[in-house]
Amino acid sequence: MLCNRSIPLSGPALASELGISIRTLYRNIVTLQTQGADVVGEPSLGYVLRPGFTLSPLMFSADEIEAIVLGSRWVTG
């Protein structure tokens, strides 16, 4: 996987491992970079995620949690 590697992993290999399209992979890499992840590489060379990046936890308000719970109950019912 992309994490904690020193050797670049190609885009097609990453996409295959993650079960996503190459287009989605490139879009996700850009998103990670805008969130501060130190992802280095190029489409033809491969990618490396440098250590030290963690995603922020998801934070929901009480109203949002209630909506999520009610929505999931509605869907399962």
C-alpha positions as CSV (number, residue, x, y, z in Angstrom):
1,M,0.0,0.0,0.0
2,L,1.0,3.7,-0.2
3,C,1.8,4.1,3.5
4,N,5.3,3.8,4.9
5,R,7.1,2.8,1.7
6,S,10.3,4.2,0.4
7,I,10.0,2.7,-3.1
8,P,7.3,4.3,-5.3
9,L,4.2,2.2,-6.0
10,S,2.7,2.7,-9.5
11,G,-0.7,4.2,-10.0
12,P,-2.1,1.1,-11.7
13,A,-0.8,-1.1,-8.9
14,L,-2.3,1.1,-6.2
15,A,-5.6,1.3,-8.0
16,S,-5.7,-2.4,-8.4
17,E,-4.9,-3.0,-4.7
18,L,-7.5,-0.5,-3.6
19,G,-10.1,-1.8,-6.1
20,I,-10.7,1.6,-7.7
21,S,-10.2,3.2,-11.1
22,I,-6.9,4.9,-12.0
23,R,-8.9,8.2,-12.4
24,T,-10.3,7.8,-8.8
25,L,-6.8,7.1,-7.6
26,Y,-5.4,10.3,-9.1
27,R,-8.3,12.3,-7.7
28,N,-7.8,10.9,-4.3
29,I,-4.1,11.6,-4.3
30,V,-4.8,15.3,-5.2
31,T,-7.4,15.4,-2.3
32,L,-4.8,13.9,0.2
33,Q,-2.2,16.5,-1.0
34,T,-4.6,19.4,-0.4
35,Q,-5.3,18.0,3.1
36,G,-1.6,18.2,3.9
37,A,-0.4,14.7,3.0
38,D,3.2,14.5,1.8
39,V,2.5,12.3,-1.3
40,V,5.3,12.5,-3.8
41,G,5.6,11.1,-7.2
42,E,4.3,11.2,-10.7
43,P,1.9,9.1,-12.8
44,S,4.7,7.4,-14.7
45,L,7.1,7.0,-11.7
46,G,4.8,5.9,-8.9
47,Y,3.9,7.4,-5.5
48,V,5.2,7.4,-1.9
49,L,3.3,8.7,1.1
50,R,5.9,10.2,3.5
51,P,5.5,9.4,7.2
52,G,3.8,11.9,9.5
53,F,0.3,12.3,8.0
54,T,-2.8,11.3,9.7
55,L,-6.4,11.9,8.6
56,S,-8.5,14.0,10.9
57,P,-11.3,12.1,12.6
58,L,-14.8,12.6,11.4
59,M,-16.7,14.9,13.7
60,F,-20.4,15.1,13.7
61,S,-22.8,17.3,15.7
62,A,-25.5,15.8,17.8
63,D,-28.1,16.6,15.2
64,E,-25.9,15.0,12.4
65,I,-25.5,11.8,14.4
66,E,-29.2,11.7,15.1
67,A,-29.9,12.1,11.3
68,I,-27.4,9.4,10.5
69,V,-29.0,7.0,13.0
70,L,-32.6,7.8,11.9
71,G,-31.6,7.5,8.2
72,S,-29.9,4.1,8.7
73,R,-32.9,2.8,10.7
74,W,-35.2,4.0,7.9
75,V,-33.1,2.3,5.2
76,T,-32.9,-1.0,7.1
77,G,-36.7,-0.9,7.8
